[in-house]
Amino acid sequence: MLEEFEGRGPEIEHLMRSVRAGRIVHAYLLAGGRGCGKRTLARRLAGGLVCEAEPQNRPCGLCPSCKRFAAGTHPDVRVLAPKGRSIGVEDVRELIDYLSRRPYEGGWHIAIVERADKMTPSAQNALLKTLESPPEDTVFFLLTDSPGALLGTVRSRLRLVRVPPLTREACAAVLARRGVEPSRALRLAGLAHGSVGRALEMEADEGFTALTERALDALAALDGPASVAEAAAPFYEERERQEDLLEIFETLGRDRMALQNGAEPEAFAREELQRVRLDGGAMMLAAMEARRMLFANVSWPNVLDATLLSLTTKAARRQNDA
């Protein structure tokens, strides 16, 4: 089952070989974008460590240990994930207490910490003591989209493994095997930047396609500062979808840059992109600035207005310079 991660780069392939051979370090940080496969990889690696089959066949999915692991009942594997918005210190202390005991089946104790960047500083410091002096039979897999959000002292105790996204074509092939119509699979793979998990989220989200079309219409309608209010108004109540909307802006910008440079766009058709009279690089920078403003607690309507105004102002300036 680890074969699905072949071709993801030397770091991943080295890790796969290490797990099968049982030559591993005590703590890994699996880092990559949303939906890139970090959770799936961690589960495959954990499954390989508890598997009873010959090393070259791990994880086999057939032995009693693999079956217990698949059912979520393996006594030597523990998964820690945020409860609400964070992972608290008591959750980490409970995990540490569990890891202090000998493994029930005499092999490895495995701890998978999902969204590790959501650990509070106190929780990270509590875990740090165990990472500094880990039990010999324990392996940690910490998963994160944002490795920089972890304390430097914690990161220094982990072996960083970056999990890259698939190419658009490889991602689309995975989606097609899961029943997505091939042409739609290609579009979703482009929108998701090669992330299978993110593409599947988009496919399951009934409103995402409509949001994408509305965003395209709004950007195509921008024509000077006077057009901003009308273009922004339909999205003022979309606070819960603000990251989706910025993601769409960013992807449109990336594809506009490709079109401007004579390359093939990945998510949007050429005729769709030609409707948008905005610079691709400016669109990507505007999305980044919008996230910065949101982090600074600027209200979503104000962020949206400022983002669209900056785009149309830069477009007008370029036309005047030309």
Disulfide bonds with the S-S distance in Angstrom:
none
